[in-house]
Each structure stands twice: as C-alpha cells, then as structure tokens.
Amino acid sequence: MLATRCFSKKKAVFSATGLKPPSELNVHLQKILGFYSEQKLWTEIDRKYSLDEISQAHAYVDTGRKRGNVILTVS
C-alpha cells in the first residue's frame, strides 16, 4: 500500500487486521515516519467537525462525496 501510494497516482485499499510482533510493527512504523518526514506520505483532511456536530459529520460521510478524512475535534 505505501509503495503504491508514494510512487504512483494509484490508490490502494487495505484492511488493517491481524497482529504483528512488536519488533515488526516498529520497523513498519519507522518506514511510515520516514515517508512522512520526506513528504512522500501525507494526510488529506476534507472537513473538521466539533463533537457536537457529529450527526452532521456522519451525514456528510454518508453522502459518499468525502474526498479525504473527516476530523472530529474534542474540546
């Protein structure tokens, strides 16, 4: 998934299931942090909602027009 996203315009969808040994997870996290620090990996935030607006956030996601992550802020 990371190689596809970082080196081409194609997107990959994956399911984060299964448990990995902590040492293996650490290696993967270091790779992800490296991609992020080199600006080869980024997050795309579509909209932000407060926790009070959670129903509007769900309604927006359900429209299917979401292009990035929808963030809930807790204050």
Residue pairs with C-beta under 8 A, 6 or more apart in sequence:
1 12
1 14
2 31
2 32
2 35
2 41
4 10
4 11
4 12
5 11
5 12
5 41
6 35
6 40
6 41
20 28
32 41
35 41
36 42
43 68
43 69
44 67
44 68
44 69
45 68
45 69
45 71
46 66
46 67
46 68
46 69
46 70
47 57
47 60
47 66
47 70
47 71
48 70
48 71
48 72
48 73
49 56
49 57
49 60
49 70
49 71
49 72
49 73
50 72
50 73
50 75
51 72
51 73
51 74
51 75
54 72
57 70
57 72
60 66
60 70
61 70
